[in-house]
Amino acid sequence: MADPETERHLARQARLVALVIAGTMVLWIGAQYVGGEMGWPPKYVLLFDLAALAGFIWALVVTYQIWRKRRN
């Protein structure tokens, strides 16, 4: 069993991942809505898509790291 400090650190990381996923989703949906209402060109909306993708990839990588640390 891991020491309590390591468990607290992993729990903080997991909460951060959850916040990033939720925040990315809200901002991405908001950008899609605003972009559609304001008639933004697709190249600007694509930037929000890529930013959201980067956020999700970061969350996936950190989640994998947390999983690996808990297995060891």
QUIMOJO-V392544 format. One record per run of one state. SS is the DSSP state (hx for helix, st for strand, lp for the rest). FROM is the first residue (numbers start at 1). TO is the last residue. If there is no record, write none. Layout:
# QUIMOJO-V392544
ss=SS from=FROM to=TO
ss=SS from=FROM to=TO
This chain:
# QUIMOJO-V392544
ss=lp from=1 to=3
ss=hx from=4 to=38
ss=lp from=39 to=41
ss=hx from=42 to=71
ss=lp from=72 to=72
